Amino acid sequence: MATNQKTDADILTLHFGREELVIRQRYEMISIANDVLIGVWFLIGTIFFFYDSLVYWGTWLFLIGSIEMLIRPTIRLVRRLHLQRFHSQAPGTADAGHDF
């Protein structure tokens, strides 16, 4: 006979401070804005490649998009280091289940 009773091992308690939530939200917004810009640069650059007179500028937009793709892991690294200041006693607690 199975029971659906919860034990202490089944309960997960998360402790987030207001500052930590604000930091996470800010970095998420920065990451989203960066991703949107990457899409914009590549989309416009692709359209520019259809016109011979705009290929030069399309190439520059692809370069800008590529640089912004390098910014993505930098945003994640800075966020992680920033959050580790709040959890310096427990390594690994700044990790998120999902990364942006």
N, C-alpha and C positions, 0 to 999 in steps of 0.2 A: 504494500500500500504506500503510494508516494504522497508526500506532503509538500506543500508550497511554502513552508516556513523559511524565512531568511535567517541566516546565521551571521555572526560578526564577520566571517570571512567573505560573505557576499556583499557587504556594504562598503562602498567607496566614498570616502570623504575628501573633498577638494577644498583647499583653503586659498582663496584669491583675495588679495587686497585691492582696494580701489585703484591704487597707482599701477598695479600690475595689469589690471583690465584696461586702463587707459593706454598704457604702453602697447599692449597687444593690439588694441583697436587702431591706434595710430599707425603702427607698422603694417597692419593689414590694409589700411587705406592707401598708404604709400605704395605697397606692392600692387594693389589693384590699379592705381593710377599708372604705374610703370607698365603693367601688362597692357592696358588700353593704349598707351602711347606706342608700345612695340607694334601692336596690331595696326595702328594708324600709319606709322612709318612704312611698314611693309606693304600695306594695301596701296597707299599712294605711290610708293616706289614701283610696285608692280604695274599700276596703271600707267605711270610715266614710261615704262619700258615699251609700251605700245606705240609711242611716238618718238621718232628718231631725234627730234629736237629736244626732248626731255630726258633722254637716256642718262646724260651726265648727272642731272639732279636726282634721278631715280637711283643711281649708284650711291650718291651721298645719303639718300634716305635709307637705303639698305645698310650702309655703314652705321648710321645713327641707331637703327633698330638693333644691329648686332652689338653695339656698345651697350645699349639698354638691356640686352639679354645678359651681358656680363654684370650689370648692376643688380640683377635679381638675386644671385647668391650673396652679394654684398649686403643687401637689405636683410636677408635671413641671418647672416652672420652678426651684423650689428644688433639686430633684435635679440638674438640669443645672448650676446655679451651683455646687453642692457638688462635683460631679465635675470642673468646670473648674479647681478649685484643684489637682487632681492633674495636670492636663494644661495648665497655663498656657502652656507653650512651643508647643504645637501646637493651634491653634484647630480645633474641629470634632471632636476625638477623644472628647469627652464624649458625642457623639451615639450613640444606640442604634439598631439596626436596627428595633426595635419600641419603641413608647412605651407606658407604662402609666399 
